[in-house]
Structures are given as C-alpha cells and as structure tokens.
Amino acid sequence: MLSHYKQTIKELKSMILTSRYRAAALANQELLLLYFSIGKLISEKTKAEKWGAKVLEQVSTDLQKELPGLRGFSASNLKKNAIG
C-alpha cells in the first residue's frame, strides 16, 4: 500500500513538472513572437515615418507609463528588435 502511494506521488510530481516545462516553453514562444512583431512594427514606422532615436525614447517612456513595471522595452532594446 505504501509503495502504491509513493508511486502516485512520483506520478503527480512528473505530471506537474511536465506541465510547468510545457507552460514555460509556450510562454517563451509567445514572447519571441511578441518581440518579432514589435520589431517589425517599429521597423515599418521607422522607415515610413522617419522615426529616429528620440521617437524610440518617447515610445519607451510612454510604454512605461501605460504599463508600469514593464521591463525590456528600453529605447536601445526597441532599436535592437527592429528588423532591417
């Protein structure tokens, strides 16, 4: 009986860890898609509307105001993510 219980605990642990790994992988995939989309949009705006470094600084500042605590969207990061 005790061995069945221990086996059940091992199975539950495995299920939990597997689910966590899948969730992390999906979250990473979604973030990559987000960064690509942001880079594409900024690249298009930079070309079409002649955005420069000052505009990217303002975009970064405005995003921070709209989403307090947002990290990873500094002007330099936005520029790095821009395509082309």
PyMOL commands that set and color helices and strands:
alter all, ss='L'
color gray80, all
select helices_A, chain A and resi 2-48+53-66+75-81
alter helices_A, ss='H'
color red, helices_A
deselect
rebuild
show_as cartoon
